[in-house]
Amino acid sequence: MFRAAVRLSVSGVRSLTRTQPRCQAVLTSRCYSHGKQETDEEFDAHWVTYFNKPDIDAWELRKGMNTLIGYDLVPEPKILEAALRACRRLNDLASAIRILEAVKDKSGPHKEIYPYLIQELKPTLDELGISTPEELGIDKV
C-alpha cells in the first residue's frame, strides 16, 4: 500500500515538472513610425546647428555631409551655406567643391534645382572665395 502511494506521488510530481509541448512563441511586432515626426524647420535647424559648431573638425564635416547626402532630399540653401562656412573655417576648399558636386549629383534629372541652389548660394560663395565646379572647369571631366 505504501509502495502504491509513493508510486502515485512520484508520478504526480513528474507530471507537474514536465512541460507539455505548447506553442509559447510570443509574436512581436515592430512599430517604426511611433516616434516624433521632425518638421522641415526642425530638420534644417538641426543641420545648420551641426555645421555651425565652432569646433567642428574635418571628419565631422565629412560625416555630416555623408549623412545629409544619404537622405532622400536635396539640402536647403541655408544648410549648404552653413556647410560651406564650415569648410572655410577649416580651410578645406576641396570639401567645399565636393559639397557642390554632391548637390549637383543629388539634384539628378531635375535640372532646375542646381541652378537655383547656385543662385541662392552665390553671395556666400563670393564672400568665401569659393568657385563652383563649372567655374573651375571640372564639371566636364
Secondary structure by P-SEA (a helix, b strand, c coil): caaaaaaaaaaaaaaaacccccccbbbbbbbccccccccaaaaaaaaaaaaacccccaaaaaaaaaaaaaccccccaaaaaaaaaaaaaaccaaaaaaaaaaaaaaaccaaaaaaaaaaaaaaaaaaaccccccccccccc
